[in-house]
């Protein structure tokens, strides 16, 4: 088994593929070129998460405000579930 000591030279050297073996040009991992799309999807999910969470919390706070608990309500320590 041959070893490669200089990976940058190995990956960028233009040689005859039949004599030496196929040389690799560029990135060598799955999904090359999809990084931008994945970042865009992550940003959309992140913003959507915050919008949904804000709506749910606003609804809960509105319900709590309608109940109008007294200043001593916390002493009973009864949760709504």
Residue frames as a rotation matrix with the C-alpha (Angstrom) as fourth column:
UNK 1
0.585 0.811 0.000 0.00
0.811 -0.585 0.000 0.00
0.000 0.000 -1.000 0.00
UNK 2
-0.313 -0.700 0.642 1.42
0.685 -0.635 -0.358 3.34
0.658 0.328 0.678 -1.04
UNK 3
0.140 0.304 -0.942 1.51
0.875 -0.483 -0.026 6.28
-0.463 -0.821 -0.333 1.32
UNK 4
0.293 0.007 0.956 1.07
0.602 -0.778 -0.179 9.94
0.743 0.628 -0.232 0.46
UNK 5
-0.290 -0.502 -0.815 3.13
0.950 -0.252 -0.184 12.41
-0.113 -0.827 0.550 2.45
UNK 6
-0.902 -0.013 -0.431 2.02
-0.006 -0.999 0.043 15.67
-0.431 0.041 0.902 0.80
UNK 7
-0.236 0.916 0.325 -1.79
0.741 0.386 -0.550 15.67
-0.629 0.111 -0.769 0.43
UNK 8
0.382 0.385 -0.840 -2.03
-0.159 -0.868 -0.470 19.11
-0.910 0.313 -0.271 -1.16
UNK 9
-0.469 -0.625 -0.624 0.43
-0.768 -0.059 0.637 18.13
-0.435 0.779 -0.452 -3.89
UNK 10
-0.888 0.152 0.434 -1.33
0.235 0.961 0.145 14.78
-0.395 0.231 -0.889 -4.29
UNK 11
-0.007 1.000 0.030 -4.78
0.637 0.028 -0.771 16.34
-0.771 0.013 -0.636 -4.68
UNK 12
0.601 0.268 -0.753 -3.72
-0.222 -0.849 -0.480 19.05
-0.768 0.455 -0.451 -7.12
UNK 13
-0.526 -0.846 -0.088 -1.16
-0.379 0.140 0.915 17.24
-0.762 0.514 -0.395 -9.30
UNK 14
0.568 0.666 -0.483 -2.35
-0.723 0.123 -0.680 16.67
-0.394 0.735 0.552 -12.84
UNK 15
-0.581 -0.771 0.260 -1.11
-0.575 0.615 0.539 13.19
-0.576 0.164 -0.801 -13.78
UNK 16
-0.478 0.363 -0.800 -2.08
-0.640 0.480 0.600 10.41
0.602 0.799 0.003 -16.10
UNK 17
0.158 0.666 0.729 -4.93
-0.981 0.191 0.038 8.59
-0.114 -0.721 0.684 -14.34
UNK 18
0.881 0.201 -0.428 -4.16
-0.307 0.931 -0.196 5.22
0.359 0.305 0.882 -15.94
UNK 19
0.082 -0.947 -0.310 -0.50
0.053 0.314 -0.948 5.26
0.995 0.061 0.075 -14.88
UNK 20
-0.814 -0.485 0.320 -0.68
-0.219 -0.255 -0.942 6.60
0.539 -0.836 0.102 -11.34
UNK 21
-0.499 0.737 -0.456 -4.32
0.864 0.380 -0.331 6.31
-0.071 -0.559 -0.826 -10.32
UNK 22
0.238 0.699 0.675 -7.15
0.691 -0.610 0.388 8.78
0.682 0.374 -0.628 -10.34
UNK 23
-0.852 -0.502 -0.149 -6.23
0.482 -0.642 -0.596 12.12
0.204 -0.579 0.789 -8.86
UNK 24
0.130 0.925 -0.357 -8.87
0.989 -0.146 -0.019 14.02
-0.069 -0.351 -0.934 -6.91
UNK 25
-0.775 -0.276 0.569 -9.59
0.358 -0.933 0.036 17.68
0.521 0.232 0.822 -7.66
UNK 26
-0.257 0.696 0.671 -11.60
-0.513 -0.686 0.515 19.59
0.819 -0.212 0.533 -5.08
UNK 27
-0.212 0.274 0.938 -13.66
-0.969 0.062 -0.238 18.54
-0.123 -0.960 0.252 -2.10
UNK 28
-0.585 -0.059 -0.809 -13.99
-0.320 0.933 0.164 14.84
0.745 0.355 -0.565 -1.34
UNK 29
-0.918 0.384 0.103 -17.00
0.028 0.321 -0.947 14.54
-0.396 -0.866 -0.306 0.97
UNK 30
-0.473 0.803 0.363 -20.69
0.873 0.372 0.314 13.79
0.117 0.466 -0.877 0.33
UNK 31
0.491 0.821 -0.291 -23.01
0.834 -0.539 -0.116 16.69
-0.252 -0.186 -0.950 -0.36
UNK 32
-0.598 -0.760 -0.253 -20.46
0.615 -0.638 0.464 19.00
-0.514 0.122 0.849 -1.95
UNK 33
-0.902 0.200 0.383 -22.19
0.155 -0.678 0.719 22.19
0.403 0.708 0.580 -3.03
UNK 34
0.023 0.989 -0.148 -25.25
0.551 0.111 0.827 21.83
0.834 -0.101 -0.542 -0.80
UNK 35
-0.590 -0.328 -0.737 -23.94
0.807 -0.210 -0.552 23.90
0.026 -0.921 0.388 2.09
UNK 36
-0.972 0.215 0.092 -25.71
-0.206 -0.974 0.099 27.09
0.111 0.077 0.991 1.00
UNK 37
-0.207 0.945 -0.252 -29.04
-0.299 0.184 0.936 25.33
0.931 0.269 0.245 0.62
UNK 38
-0.020 0.160 -0.987 -28.67
0.754 0.651 0.090 23.63
0.657 -0.742 -0.133 3.99
UNK 39
-0.862 -0.302 -0.407 -27.87
0.496 -0.669 -0.553 26.94
-0.106 -0.679 0.727 5.68
UNK 40
-0.758 0.639 0.130 -30.92
-0.486 -0.686 0.542 28.54
0.435 0.347 0.831 4.05
UNK 41
0.039 0.780 -0.625 -33.14
0.103 0.619 0.779 25.68
0.994 -0.095 -0.056 5.24
UNK 42
-0.324 -0.240 -0.915 -31.72
0.894 0.239 -0.379 25.98
0.310 -0.941 0.137 8.76
UNK 43
-0.998 -0.041 -0.045 -32.39
0.052 -0.958 -0.283 29.74
-0.032 -0.285 0.958 8.85
UNK 44
-0.408 0.912 -0.034 -35.98
-0.498 -0.192 0.846 29.26
0.765 0.362 0.533 7.67
UNK 45
0.117 0.420 -0.900 -36.57
0.515 0.749 0.417 26.57
0.849 -0.512 -0.129 10.32
UNK 46
-0.646 -0.460 -0.610 -34.96
0.755 -0.269 -0.597 28.78
0.111 -0.846 0.521 12.99
UNK 47
-0.923 0.359 0.142 -37.15
-0.352 -0.933 0.069 31.80
0.157 0.013 0.988 12.14
UNK 48
-0.134 0.916 -0.378 -40.25
-0.302 0.326 0.896 29.57
0.944 0.234 0.233 11.90
UNK 49
-0.198 -0.026 -0.980 -39.48
0.774 0.609 -0.173 28.10
0.601 -0.793 -0.101 15.32
UNK 50
-0.914 -0.208 -0.348 -39.34
0.386 -0.706 -0.593 31.56
-0.122 -0.677 0.726 16.87
UNK 51
-0.684 0.726 0.065 -42.58
-0.573 -0.591 0.568 32.69
0.451 0.351 0.821 15.20
UNK 52
0.034 0.720 -0.693 -44.48
0.064 0.690 0.721 29.59
0.997 -0.069 -0.023 16.34
UNK 53
-0.381 -0.255 -0.889 -43.07
0.856 0.265 -0.444 29.82
0.349 -0.930 0.118 19.87
UNK 54
-1.000 0.007 -0.002 -43.96
-0.006 -0.946 -0.325 33.52
-0.004 -0.325 0.946 20.15
UNK 55
-0.364 0.929 -0.064 -47.55
-0.548 -0.158 0.821 32.83
0.753 0.334 0.567 19.06
UNK 56
0.093 0.387 -0.917 -47.93
0.446 0.807 0.386 29.99
0.890 -0.446 -0.098 21.56
UNK 57
-0.636 -0.387 -0.667 -46.49
0.765 -0.204 -0.611 32.03
0.101 -0.899 0.426 24.43
UNK 58
-0.913 0.355 0.199 -48.68
-0.340 -0.934 0.108 35.03
0.224 0.031 0.974 23.57
UNK 59
-0.062 0.931 -0.358 -51.74
-0.265 0.331 0.906 32.78
0.962 0.151 0.226 23.65
UNK 60
-0.050 -0.018 -0.999 -50.77
0.799 0.599 -0.051 31.38
0.599 -0.801 -0.015 27.06
UNK 61
-0.892 -0.328 -0.311 -50.15
0.450 -0.710 -0.541 34.84
-0.043 -0.623 0.781 28.47
UNK 62
-0.655 0.729 0.200 -53.49
-0.491 -0.611 0.621 36.03
0.575 0.308 0.758 27.11
UNK 63
0.153 0.706 -0.691 -55.26
0.216 0.659 0.721 33.16
0.964 -0.260 -0.051 28.88
UNK 64
-0.336 -0.373 -0.865 -53.43
0.911 0.105 -0.399 33.95
0.240 -0.922 0.304 32.10
UNK 65
-0.995 -0.037 0.096 -54.32
0.020 -0.986 -0.166 37.64
0.101 -0.163 0.981 31.84
UNK 66
-0.277 0.961 0.000 -58.01
-0.361 -0.104 0.927 36.78
0.891 0.257 0.375 31.38
UNK 67
0.134 0.302 -0.944 -57.97
0.669 0.675 0.311 34.77
0.731 -0.673 -0.111 34.63
UNK 68
0.187 -0.157 0.970 -56.60
-0.372 -0.925 -0.078 37.77
0.909 -0.347 -0.231 36.50
UNK 69
0.221 -0.147 -0.964 -54.89
0.725 0.686 0.062 35.92
0.652 -0.713 0.258 39.35
UNK 70
0.973 0.140 0.182 -54.56
-0.023 -0.727 0.686 37.74
0.229 -0.672 -0.704 42.64
UNK 71
0.281 -0.929 0.240 -51.26
-0.752 -0.369 -0.546 38.73
0.596 -0.027 -0.803 44.18
UNK 72
-0.151 -0.300 0.942 -51.47
-0.887 0.463 0.005 35.77
-0.437 -0.834 -0.336 46.58
UNK 73
0.787 0.538 -0.301 -52.30
-0.616 0.674 -0.407 33.13
-0.016 0.506 0.863 43.92
UNK 74
0.110 -0.839 -0.532 -48.72
-0.568 0.387 -0.727 31.89
0.816 0.383 -0.434 43.86
UNK 75
-0.435 -0.281 0.855 -49.03
-0.899 0.179 -0.399 30.68
-0.041 -0.943 -0.331 47.46
UNK 76
0.522 0.709 0.474 -51.43
-0.654 0.690 -0.311 27.87
-0.548 -0.148 0.823 46.51
UNK 77
-0.503 -0.858 -0.103 -48.89
-0.700 0.334 0.632 26.54
-0.508 0.390 -0.768 43.99
UNK 78
0.167 0.620 0.767 -51.57
0.242 0.729 -0.641 24.90
-0.956 0.292 -0.029 41.85
UNK 79
-0.790 -0.502 -0.350 -50.59
-0.236 -0.278 0.931 24.54
-0.565 0.819 0.101 38.22
UNK 80
0.163 0.864 -0.476 -52.89
-0.843 -0.129 -0.522 24.41
-0.512 0.486 0.708 35.22
UNK 81
0.624 0.077 0.778 -51.25
0.065 0.987 -0.150 21.25
-0.779 0.144 0.611 33.97
